[in-house]
Amino acid sequence: MSLSARLGYDPLNQQPPAIENAEAAAAAQHRYRSAGRQVADPVYDVRLRIQRRLADELGPTLYTNRANTEELTERVREVLNELLAREETPLSGTDRARIVKEVIDEVLGHGPIEPLLRDPSITEVMANGAKSIYVERYGRIERVETEFDDEGHLRRIIDRICARVGRRVDEASPMVDARLPDGSRVNAIVPPIALDGSSLTIRKFSATPLTVGDLVSYGTLNRQSAEFLEACVRGRRNVVVSGGTGSGKTTILNVLSSFVPHDERIVTIEDAAELQLDQDHVIRLESRPANSEGRGTVTTRDLVRNSLRMRPDRIVVGEVRDAAALDMLQAMNTGHDGSLTTLHANTPRDALSRLETMVLMAGMDLPSRAIRDQVTSAVDLIIQVQRFKDGSRKVTHITEVVGMEGDIITLQDLFVFDFNADGGQLHTSTLKPTGVRPRFVDTLAMYGVTLNPGMFGATPAIGGRW
């Protein structure tokens, strides 16, 4: 597009000059609409004016008294209606309702993304700067028309989220992990690290946690494998959930945690509290970054070591990604059977390699054989989760850690996702037993847990060992 054409464009006209490339045209249309939005929208100035008057009217009440959110929301709504009644600009009923909604979202919620967070069909909200917001809906990423006013507006929302959980983000500490009150995971990164403006990523968590029945209905698990996993948790087997980013590891961990008997003491350790356990005897711990003076850091490894003094029956670590793996393995090997954790890896074999690497990060000069012995004696089961191109999440492997053959850890698949079922159709593919029975069946019996012999099939199938 020529310079003269760009100079001659009127943002109020809402019609950008023609562009031959369809994708470029769509992007240009979005930019031009954004450029003209504030000019063409008479409600915008009214909303800003009403919002300033609201802040003058209620003052610090908006930010210091959050104990009763419903009561505060009702009070804000009353004041807004009074301010709108005194507003001289003629407004329709629709405009008034819109102003009330947007101002409440701005002062009590998360600004323009608040409706996205309330939408149950959206599982992730991604702001790539103030003017570019994407969401994940039903496993697919799409762009939305929602925008922040400017970079300063986005930074205020990020600061508000961080302040509520005692975190900070600034030029000295430009990255932060936080959470929303409902447990949704938040990551923010700001300039100078983020070159194109601040980035905000929110992974939503359902108000009602997914159950094992939900996972079976979605095809993530089948009934056989779900019953087997429940038996393993009740039988105090140590389980590692492995998978890539966004594959559903934490969801699986949450479901596994629900199988823990209510009479056991559980300690959960996370970077940002996400697990939603309904047991009564649960102690939730959360790591803490350094303060503005560079002090006060409490790492996941510190919490794992401290949890050993808290008389836990089970230790649940949201994710191991560093030297905390060594302490987690030590806990699993010293009487805390039935512990659960997650890590990032593409296959069960890779999960073991990552564990070994993370143990070495502890700075102890341990031989590989000693580390593998620790892993073998600590980990009983690896659950591999994968996110497919269509957005679906599936458990692809349930693998038992058998032992050592020389210097190699021996694995055997108990359930494997059959990609060839019904002609390779992903939505009809499912986990299938390999015909191999786990070697810890007798150990499960010690805890009063028995397995149906038909659960594993009659003969070895795909990916198993006889």
Long-range contacts (C-beta under 8 A, 24 or more apart in sequence): 1-28, 11-35, 11-36, 11-39, 11-40, 12-36, 12-39, 12-40, 14-40, 30-143, 30-145, 33-145, 34-131, 34-147, 37-147, 38-149, 42-89, 43-91, 43-95, 43-98, 43-99, 46-87, 46-89, 46-91, 46-95, 46-99, 47-99, 47-102, 47-103, 49-87, 50-80, 50-83, 50-84, 50-87, 50-99, 50-103, 51-103, 51-106, 51-107, 53-83, 54-79, 54-80, 54-83, 54-103, 54-107, 55-107, 57-83, 62-107, 62-108, 69-108, 72-108, 73-104, 73-108, 76-103, 76-104, 76-107, 76-108, 77-104, 80-104, 110-157, 110-160, 110-161, 110-180, 111-148, 111-153, 111-156, 111-157, 112-146, 112-147, 112-148, 113-146, 113-157, 113-200, 113-202, 115-146, 116-144, 116-146, 117-180, 117-184, 117-202, 117-204, 120-206, 122-204, 123-203, 123-204, 124-201, 124-202, 124-203, 124-204, 124-246, 125-200, 125-201, 125-202, 125-204, 126-199, 126-200, 126-201, 126-202, 127-154, 127-198, 127-199, 127-200, 127-201, 128-196, 128-197, 128-199, 129-154, 129-196, 129-197, 129-198, 129-199, 130-154, 130-197, 130-198, 136-246, 136-391, 138-391, 139-387, 139-390, 139-391, 139-392, 139-393, 140-390, 140-391, 151-197, 151-198, 154-197, 154-198, 154-200, 155-190, 155-198, 157-200, 158-188, 158-190, 158-198, 158-200, 161-186, 161-188, 162-188, 165-272, 166-288, 167-289, 168-291, 168-292, 172-292, 173-289, 173-290, 173-292, 176-289, 177-271, 177-272, 178-272, 179-272, 179-273, 179-274, 182-207, 183-273, 183-274, 183-276, 185-272, 185-274, 186-272, 203-246, 205-274, 205-276, 209-254, 209-255, 209-258, 209-276, 209-278, 210-251, 210-254, 210-255, 211-255, 211-258, 212-255, 212-258, 212-259, 215-251, 215-252, 215-255, 218-392, 218-393, 219-392, 219-394, 219-427, 219-430, 220-248, 220-252, 220-385, 220-392, 220-393, 220-394, 220-395, 221-395, 221-431, 222-430, 222-431, 224-415, 224-431, 224-433, 224-455, 225-395, 225-398, 225-415, 225-431, 227-452, 227-455, 228-398, 228-414, 228-415, 228-451, 228-455, 229-256, 229-259, 229-383, 229-398, 230-259, 231-444, 231-449, 231-450, 231-451, 232-380, 232-381, 232-444, 233-257, 233-259, 233-260, 233-338, 233-340, 234-259, 234-260, 234-261, 234-447, 234-449, 235-338, 235-440, 235-443, 235-444, 235-446, 235-447, 235-449, 236-337, 236-338, 236-447, 237-337, 237-338, 237-380, 237-381, 237-440, 237-443, 237-444, 238-332, 238-337, 238-338, 238-339, 238-340, 238-378, 238-379, 238-380, 238-381, 239-339, 239-340, 239-341, 239-379, 239-380, 239-381, 239-382, 239-383, 240-340, 240-341, 240-342, 240-343, 240-351, 240-355, 240-379, 240-381, 240-382, 240-383, 241-340, 241-341, 241-342, 241-343, 241-382, 241-383, 241-385, 242-342, 242-343, 242-344, 242-345, 242-347, 242-348, 242-350, 242-351, 242-382, 242-383, 242-384, 242-385, 243-342, 243-344, 243-345, 243-384, 243-385, 243-386, 243-387, 244-344, 244-346, 244-386, 244-387, 245-344, 246-387, 247-385, 247-386, 247-387, 247-393, 248-385, 248-387, 248-393, 249-319, 249-342, 249-385, 250-274, 250-275, 250-318, 250-319, 250-342, 251-393, 252-342, 252-383, 252-385, 252-395, 253-316, 253-318, 253-340, 253-341, 253-342, 256-340, 257-316, 257-340, 260-314, 260-338, 264-313, 264-314, 264-338, 265-310, 265-311, 265-312, 265-313, 265-314, 266-312, 266-313, 266-314, 266-315, 266-316, 267-307, 267-310, 267-312, 267-314, 267-315, 267-316, 268-316, 268-317, 268-318, 269-300, 269-303, 269-304, 269-307, 269-315, 269-316, 269-317, 269-318, 270-300, 270-317, 270-318, 270-319, 271-300, 271-318, 271-319, 272-318, 274-318, 275-316, 275-318, 277-316, 283-310, 283-312, 299-324, 300-324, 301-326, 301-327, 304-328, 304-331, 307-331, 308-334, 308-336, 312-336, 313-338, 314-338, 314-339, 314-340, 315-339, 315-340, 316-340, 316-341, 317-341, 317-342, 318-342, 319-343, 319-344, 320-355, 320-358, 321-358, 322-358, 322-361, 323-358, 323-359, 323-361, 323-362, 323-363, 324-358, 325-355, 325-358, 325-359, 325-361, 325-362, 326-358, 326-359, 326-362, 326-364, 328-378, 329-355, 329-359, 329-374, 329-375, 329-378, 329-379, 330-374, 332-378, 332-379, 333-374, 333-377, 333-378, 345-384, 347-384, 347-397, 348-382, 348-384, 348-397, 348-399, 348-411, 348-413, 349-411, 351-382, 351-384, 352-379, 352-382, 352-401, 352-409, 352-411, 355-379, 368-407, 369-407, 372-404, 372-407, 372-409, 373-404, 375-401, 375-409, 376-401, 376-403, 376-404, 376-409, 380-440, 381-438, 382-411, 386-417, 388-426, 390-426, 390-427, 392-426, 392-427, 394-429, 394-431, 395-431, 396-431, 397-463, 398-431, 400-436, 400-438, 400-439, 400-440, 402-439, 412-436, 412-464, 412-465, 413-463, 413-464, 413-465, 414-438, 414-456, 414-464, 416-461, 416-462, 416-463, 416-464, 418-462, 432-457, 432-461, 432-462, 433-457, 433-461, 433-464, 434-460, 434-461, 434-462, 434-463, 434-464, 434-465, 435-459, 435-460, 435-461, 435-464, 435-466, 436-460, 436-464, 436-465, 436-466
